[in-house]
Amino acid sequence: MCAERMQRIFLAIILGINMGLAATQPQIAFLVQLAVIILLLIGGFAGKCLSLEILRQFLPPCDASGKERS
């Protein structure tokens, strides 16, 4: 599993948990959603994604085709 694919999986898990929180704890769900939005905006504007930098310490990066690099 490569870092970029794992990041997408983690993001989907966080958004799924956030959907459940929206029904029970809307204030916490709002803060989680706001944090995700801010991290995505920082990654988009700065060109550097904090979560990917952390994941790349443990997992290899993907190549252009989405496969693991050796």
C-alpha positions in Angstrom: 0.0 0.0 0.0 1.4 3.4 -0.9 1.2 6.6 1.0 -1.2 8.5 -1.4 -3.7 5.7 -1.5 -3.6 5.3 2.3 -4.2 9.0 2.7 -7.4 8.7 0.7 -8.5 5.7 2.7 -7.9 7.6 6.0 -9.8 10.7 4.6 -12.8 8.5 3.7 -12.7 6.9 7.2 -12.5 10.4 8.9 -15.4 11.6 6.8 -17.5 8.5 7.6 -16.9 8.9 11.3 -17.8 12.6 10.9 -21.1 11.7 9.3 -22.0 9.6 12.4 -20.8 12.5 14.7 -23.1 14.9 12.8 -26.1 13.1 14.1 -25.0 12.9 17.7 -22.5 15.6 18.3 -22.9 18.4 15.7 -20.4 20.7 17.3 -17.6 18.2 17.2 -18.5 17.1 13.7 -18.3 20.8 12.6 -14.8 21.1 14.1 -13.6 17.9 12.5 -14.9 19.0 9.1 -13.3 22.4 9.5 -10.0 20.8 10.4 -10.2 18.6 7.3 -11.0 21.6 5.1 -8.2 23.6 6.5 -5.7 20.8 6.0 -6.8 20.3 2.4 -6.6 24.0 1.6 -3.1 24.3 3.1 -2.0 21.2 1.1 -3.6 22.7 -2.1 -2.1 26.2 -1.7 1.3 25.2 -0.3 1.8 22.1 -2.4 2.9 20.3 0.7 0.5 18.0 2.5 1.2 17.3 6.2 -0.6 14.0 6.3 1.3 12.7 3.3 4.6 13.8 4.8 3.9 11.8 7.9 2.6 8.8 5.9 5.7 8.8 3.7 7.8 8.1 6.7 6.1 4.8 7.1 4.9 3.9 3.6 6.5 4.2 0.2 5.2 6.8 -2.2 3.2 5.9 -5.3 4.5 6.3 -8.8 2.5 8.0 -11.6 0.3 5.0 -12.2 -0.7 4.7 -8.6 1.5 1.6 -7.9 4.1 1.4 -5.1 7.6 2.4 -6.0 10.3 -0.1 -5.3 
